[in-house]
């Protein structure tokens, strides 16, 4: 991983990570919001990268799980089935959690952003 990617990766929150990701022209928040991470998001492609990202942001990720589970009227474990339907390892589950959380935060940012070319 390059120093540039580490820089965006280590921001305090996932939303700040995404803002830095786009600011550095590494990728677009709108693309992540629409397509998710499975197509490849530099810095969170490989298991070692997603594991490191999870370690750095696990409190926020698990709060997202709890919030979404509560909204759906589910227990956290039940909600995890919506994120990772059949993980074959803890590493696979962590990968799915990271990709899900990044997509959720990207969708939030995308929804908060003013529409491009919107007329006043």
N, C-alpha and C positions, 0 to 999 in steps of 0.2 A: 504494500500500500504506500502510495506516495505521501509526502508531507502535506501536500495540498488536500488530499482526501482525509487525512487524519484531522486536519484543522476543522473541516465541516463536521466530521464525525464526533468530535469532542465538545461541541457546543452544549450548553447546559440543558436544553430541552430539545425534543424532537422537532418542534416547529422552528426553533432557531437553527437546528441542523439543516432543515430543508431550505430555509431562507438563505443560509450560507452556501448550500449546494447550488442553488440557482444563481446567486450573486457571483459565484466563481465560474459560471458558465459550464458547470459539470453536467447539468441536466435541468429539466423543467419540472416544476411542481405540478403543473397541469397534466403532464404525461404520467406521473406517478399516480395522481388522483384518478385518472381515467383507466390506466392499464395495470396499476400495481407495480410490484417489484420483480415479479418472476421473469420479466423480459430483460432484466439486468439493470441494476442501479449501482454505478461505480462506488465501491466502498462497502457495500453490503451484498456482495454476490456469493462469496464462499463462506462455508460454515465458520471458519476462524474469524471472519469479519462480522458475521451476524452474531456470533457468540460474544465477541468484544462489544459490539453495539448494545446487545442485551445487558451485558454486565454494567455498562456505563449508564444505561437508561432503564434498568429493570423496574425501579420504583414507578416511573411514569407509565411504563408498559402495563404493569400489573394493575395500576389505578384505572387505566383505560379498560382493561378486561372487566374489572369490578363495575365500573360505571355502565358499560354496555350490557353486562349481565343483569344488573339491577333494572336497567331500562327495559330489558326483554323479559323480566320476571323470572330469571333463571339463576341458578347457583353458578359460581365461577367455573366449576368443573363441567357443568352442562354446557356453558357458553363456549368453553374451549373446543368443543366438537364442531362449532361453526368456524373456528379459526384453523384447526388442524384436525381433519377428519380421521386420519389413520397414521399418526406419527410412528415411525419404526424405531425411534431413539429419542432421547432427551434433546440431543443436538438438532434433530429434525423439528421437534416441537418449538425449540428456541428460534430456529430459523423462521418457521411459520409465524410465530408471535411477532418477531421483528418486522417481517414484511407486512403483516396485517397492521401493526401500529403505525408504521411509516405511511402506509396508504391512507389510514384513517386521518392522521394529522395532515397529510397532503390534501385530502378532500376538504377538511375544515379550512385550511388556508385558501384553497381554491374558491370555496364558497364565500369567504370573507373578502376576497380581492374584488375590486371594482371591475366590472365587465370591460374588456378591451373595446375601445371604440364606442362605448355607451354615450348616448346623447343626453345632455342635461335638460 
